[in-house]
Amino acid sequence: MRGGIATFAETITGDPRLAAEFDVELLNTARTATRQGGKLVFSNITHALSDAWKTFRAARRADIMHVQLVADPGLPTIRAAALCLAARAGTRGVIAHVHSATGNAGRPEVADYSARDRRILRAVGVSALVLTVSEAGTRTFAGILPKTPVETVDNAVDVGSFEPAGLDADVPTVLFVGVVCARKGVPELAAACAELRTRGVSFDLVIVGGQGPTPDEEYGRVTAALDAAGLSGACVGPEYGEQVRARLRQSDVFVLPSYLEGQPMAILEAMAGGLPVVATAIGAVPTLIRDGVEGRVIEPGDVPALTEALADVLASKQRRQTIGAAARKRAEERHDLPILSARLADAYRSVLAGPRRRGRRTQPSTEDGTSSE
């Protein structure tokens, strides 16, 4: 399992279609050390300053700086502003790509920006173009940055590289991939699975993921909920790359009952793998999954609805196969990598056509944002 922004950045920097026209390099700011998510502590501040300096140096040799941002409330908004200002100091061609769950959620009752956060985020407006991953995100940032072009660009995966799941297991497997935390709806998933077990529904649950930046106290509560539901053995820990693809091939249903998402790469990968998806109506999820067509869409925190949605897709092998095929088809039609490549190429050309510094090579650089605190 990798973070969504890291997956996105590696996907576009490795895309031969973009490479045919642009010299794309990756500025990787990922760190293996444990992060203290969103906290104003010394290590996070020094990391943010270091990343801003790296971004400035990379921008000096680039025509375009395509900055991947987590701009959630608090320190991440400060970091997002610092990265955009640093990039703009090095080159005029700055594209700010906002993947933030808060900014793209479209659910102010779940998450929203404070007046201070919005003032800080105005610095992102030094960018020539701001991209979001949901229409809700575009509306949010257009309101914060009224003088800056803001557009929606869907995430994508290389659908052809995913082998569709067979969906023919006698005992179906339900797969969750993500950080094991309350925000991802893991306690609700535990409660729903426990209820299904009391009904005699036969299935296996596999939870791929680790603690990540989750505080120890919260992580303890979440794992206690899994233990109470008799599901502690479902956790297999973090997995990556081909390991996750193998899990997708071996699974029958994908579930992500999250409270806060932008446009989850995990759902796109599950769709590419031909899995029916059960997820919450947050961010761009309702544009990915149509309820009853590619999966089931429920409200965040609604355990009875989550239970019924899982019971629905677990009830019939034929139903899972029909929904899974629809999910794969939608991924092919709307979220395949060539679609994203063409969209980004258009964005790069439009930025290059605007005023920029002289004497630079046509060399977009993408800053992957995976170290956002």
Order of alpha helices (4+ residues) and beta strands (2+ residues): alpha-alpha-beta-alpha-beta-alpha-beta-alpha-alpha-beta-alpha-beta-beta-alpha-beta-alpha-beta-alpha-beta-alpha-beta-alpha-beta-alpha-alpha-alpha-beta
